[in-house]
């Protein structure tokens, strides 16, 4: 076969391949419809947040009249000035960051080690440990026993009252267990041959290859602890120990009490959009954090969807 014939054959093969992978009309229509639906869903999901931002910067008269939609009307930052000009707000914000970091670190250490242990089929009593964990998903001691326990352990007015009672989420635990069960056993066996202990395998082999699930769990725990307010409201006795969520909750309660009553123009303005301002200030740090872990989060939420 001459070189010219080989060239012609290659061209025919490439053309047939192109024709083979060309989208059909049905698949093209599906992609168009699917893309359109996703855009509509995204817009519907985004609308409440945009409306929230618009209300946060709008004046009281337009808000009460229901005229604020996607753009602020009667631009006003009175509530922002009140909230962000308060030293206690920044103190409580620091508490929130501290509580979230410590509680997330504790939760990740306990969840990761527990999940890695129960992912090993040769572990004695494995089913018992899994059963105990799953049991707590449906039954708990109740509010009063938990309060008595935390009080008797001397954890009140400390970060441990927030971090320890909620240190392990069973849902996150089961997700990590599933991931570790599908981890390559050949790598761990090779690490054992090289002389690594169980903790050495976990620290030097497993964790570096588990960035997706770890980033996903960090995001889940961080959002949970950041938004949590009831534990701090229950176990903290001093205002300077409150997280920012409790501060904003008290601010909303105080502003609501003057809503509809005769008061100053500033108090009326605060009562009108304090909910929008507080929700915006609370969610903003998480929104800023998400882009940095998005690539790991997308991989993490797909864990278990593909089996080898």
C-alpha positions in Angstrom: 0.0 0.0 0.0 1.4 3.4 -1.1 1.7 6.4 1.1 -1.1 8.1 -0.8 -3.4 5.2 -0.1 -2.6 5.3 3.6 -3.3 9.0 3.7 -6.7 8.5 2.0 -7.5 5.7 4.4 -6.7 7.8 7.4 -8.9 10.7 6.1 -11.8 8.2 5.6 -11.4 6.8 9.1 -11.3 10.3 10.6 -14.4 11.4 8.7 -16.3 8.2 9.8 -15.2 8.9 13.4 -16.4 12.4 13.2 -19.8 11.2 11.8 -19.9 8.6 14.5 -19.6 11.1 17.4 -21.8 13.7 15.9 -24.7 14.6 18.1 -28.1 13.4 17.0 -31.1 15.8 16.8 -32.7 14.3 19.9 -29.5 14.7 22.0 -29.1 18.3 20.7 -32.6 19.0 21.7 -32.1 17.4 25.1 -29.0 19.6 25.7 -30.9 22.8 24.8 -33.8 21.9 27.0 -31.6 20.8 29.8 -29.4 24.0 29.6 -32.5 26.2 29.5 -34.0 24.5 32.6 -30.7 24.8 34.5 -30.5 28.5 33.7 -34.1 29.0 34.9 -33.5 27.1 38.1 -30.3 29.1 38.7 -32.2 32.4 38.2 -35.0 31.3 40.5 -32.5 30.3 43.2 -30.5 33.5 42.8 -33.5 35.8 42.9 -34.2 35.7 46.7 -30.5 36.5 47.5 -30.4 39.4 45.1 -33.7 40.7 46.6 -32.2 40.3 50.1 -29.2 42.5 49.1 -31.5 45.1 47.5 -33.6 45.3 50.7 -30.5 45.6 52.8 -29.6 48.9 51.1 -33.1 50.3 50.6 -35.0 52.8 52.7 -37.9 51.9 55.0 -40.6 53.5 53.0 -39.9 51.5 49.8 -39.5 48.3 51.8 -42.8 48.7 53.6 -44.5 49.6 50.3 -43.2 46.4 48.7 -41.4 48.3 45.9 -38.0 46.8 46.3 -37.3 44.1 43.8 -33.8 43.5 42.3 -32.3 47.0 42.8 -32.1 49.1 46.0 -34.5 52.1 46.2 -33.8 55.0 48.5 -30.2 54.0 49.1 -29.7 53.7 52.9 -26.9 52.3 55.1 -28.3 53.3 58.5 -28.6 49.7 59.7 -25.1 48.8 58.4 -23.7 51.8 60.2 -25.4 50.8 63.5 -24.4 47.1 63.3 -20.8 47.6 62.1 -20.2 50.6 64.3 -20.8 48.5 67.4 -17.6 47.1 69.1 -19.6 44.1 70.4 -20.5 43.1 66.9 -16.8 42.7 66.0 -16.1 41.0 69.3 -18.8 38.5 68.6 -17.6 38.1 65.0 -14.2 37.1 66.3 -15.9 34.6 68.6 -17.7 33.1 65.6 -14.4 32.7 63.7 -12.7 31.2 66.7 -15.6 28.8 67.5 -15.9 27.7 63.8 -12.2 27.0 63.4 -11.8 25.1 66.7 -15.0 23.1 66.3 -14.3 22.3 62.7 -10.8 21.1 63.5 -12.1 18.9 66.4 -14.9 17.5 64.2 -12.6 16.7 61.3 -10.0 14.9 63.5 -12.7 12.8 65.3 -14.7 12.1 62.1 -11.7 11.2 60.0 -10.2 8.8 62.5 -13.5 7.2 63.3 -14.4 6.8 59.7 -11.0 5.3 58.8 -11.3 2.8 61.6 -14.8 1.5 60.8 -13.9 1.3 57.0 -11.7 -1.7 57.7 -13.6 -4.9 57.4 -11.1 -6.8 59.7 -11.9 -4.4 62.6 -13.3 -6.4 65.5 -16.7 -5.0 66.6 -17.0 -2.9 63.4 -20.7 -3.5 63.0 -21.3 -2.6 66.6 -19.5 0.8 66.2 -21.4 1.5 63.0 -24.7 0.6 64.7 -24.0 2.9 67.7 -23.2 5.8 65.3 -26.4 5.2 63.2 -28.5 4.8 66.4 -27.6 8.4 67.4 -29.1 9.6 64.1 -32.6 8.7 65.3 -32.3 8.9 69.1 -30.6 11.4 71.5 -30.7 12.2 75.2 -32.8 15.3 74.8 -32.2 19.0 75.6 -32.2 18.8 79.4 -29.9 15.8 79.8 -27.5 17.4 77.3 -27.5 20.7 79.3 -27.0 18.8 82.6 -24.1 16.9 81.1 -22.4 19.9 79.6 -22.8 21.8 82.9 -21.5 18.9 85.1 -18.4 18.6 82.8 -17.7 22.3 83.3 -17.9 23.1 79.6 -20.2 26.1 79.9 -18.9 29.5 78.8 -16.2 27.8 76.7 -15.7 26.8 73.1 -15.9 23.2 74.1 -19.6 23.5 74.9 -20.1 24.2 71.1 -17.4 21.9 69.7 -17.7 18.7 71.6 -21.5 17.9 71.7 -21.7 18.3 67.9 -18.2 17.0 67.1 -19.3 14.1 64.9 -22.1 14.3 62.3 -23.2 10.7 61.5 -24.0 11.7 57.9 -20.5 13.1 57.3 -19.1 10.0 59.1 -20.9 7.6 56.8 -19.8 9.6 53.7 -16.1 9.4 54.7 -16.5 5.7 55.6 -17.8 5.0 52.2 -14.9 6.9 50.6 -12.2 5.0 52.7 -13.8 1.7 51.9 -13.2 2.3 48.2 -9.6 3.5 48.8 -6.9 1.5 47.0 -5.8 -1.4 49.3 -2.7 -1.9 47.2 -1.3 1.5 48.2 -1.9 0.7 51.9 -0.2 -2.7 51.5 2.7 -1.1 49.8 3.0 1.4 52.7 2.9 -1.5 55.2 5.8 -3.2 53.4 7.7 0.1 53.6 7.2 0.0 57.4 4.5 2.5 58.0 2.2 2.1 60.9 -1.6 2.5 60.8 -1.3 6.2 61.7 1.5 6.6 59.2 -0.6 5.2 56.4 -3.5 7.5 57.3 -1.3 10.6 57.6 1.1 10.1 54.7 -0.9 8.0 52.2 -4.6 8.2 52.7 -5.2 11.9 53.7 -3.1 13.4 50.9 -5.2 11.4 48.4 -8.5 12.3 50.1 -8.5 16.1 49.5 -12.0 16.0 47.8 -13.8 14.4 50.7 -11.9 16.3 53.3 -12.6 19.7 51.7 -16.3 18.7 51.4 -16.5 17.7 55.1 -14.7 20.9 56.1 -17.2 23.0 54.2 -20.2 21.1 55.7 -18.9 21.4 59.3 -17.8 25.0 58.9 -21.2 26.1 57.6 -23.0 24.2 60.3 -20.9 25.8 63.1 -20.9 29.2 61.6 -24.7 29.3 61.4 -25.2 27.7 64.8 -26.6 30.0 67.5 -28.7 27.9 69.9 -25.8 26.1 71.5 -24.1 29.4 72.3 -27.4 30.9 73.4 -27.9 28.0 75.8 -24.4 27.6 77.2 -22.9 31.1 77.2 -23.8 33.5 80.0 -21.9 36.6 78.9 -22.4 38.8 75.9 -18.7 39.0 75.1 -18.8 35.2 74.6 -21.7 35.2 72.1 -21.1 34.3 68.4 -22.3 36.9 65.9 -25.4 34.8 65.1 -26.6 35.3 68.7 -25.8 39.0 68.4 -27.8 39.3 65.2 -30.6 37.3 66.7 -30.9 39.7 69.6 -30.7 42.7 67.2 -33.6 41.3 65.2 -35.6 40.7 68.3 -35.0 44.2 69.6 -35.8 45.8 66.2 -38.9 43.7 65.8 -40.2 45.1 69.1 -40.3 48.6 67.7 -41.7 47.5 64.4 -45.1 49.2 63.9 -44.7 51.3 67.1 -44.1 55.0 67.3 -40.3 55.6 67.3 -37.5 57.6 65.7 -36.9 57.5 62.0 -33.7 55.6 62.6 -35.4 52.9 64.7 -38.1 52.5 62.0 -35.4 52.1 59.3 -33.5 49.5 61.3 -36.7 47.5 62.0 -37.5 47.6 58.3 -34.3 46.0 56.9 -32.5 44.6 59.9 -33.3 41.0 58.9 -31.9 41.5 55.4 -28.7 43.2 56.8 -28.1 40.5 59.4 -28.7 37.7 56.9 -26.3 39.3 54.4 -23.6 39.8 57.0 -23.9 36.2 58.2 -23.8 34.5 54.8 -21.2 36.7 53.2 -18.1 35.0 54.7 -19.3 31.5 53.6 -20.1 32.9 50.1 -16.5 34.2 49.9 -15.1 30.9 51.1 -16.9 28.7 48.7 -15.0 29.5 45.5 -11.8 28.3 47.1 -13.1 24.9 47.9 -15.5 24.6 44.9 -13.3 22.3 42.8 -12.9 19.9 45.8 -16.6 20.2 46.7 -17.8 19.1 43.2 -15.6 16.0 43.4 -16.7 15.4 47.0 -20.4 15.4 46.4 -19.9 12.8 43.6 -18.3 10.3 46.0 -19.7 6.8 45.5 -21.4 7.6 42.3 -18.9 5.7 40.2 -17.8 2.2 41.2 -14.6 0.6 40.0 
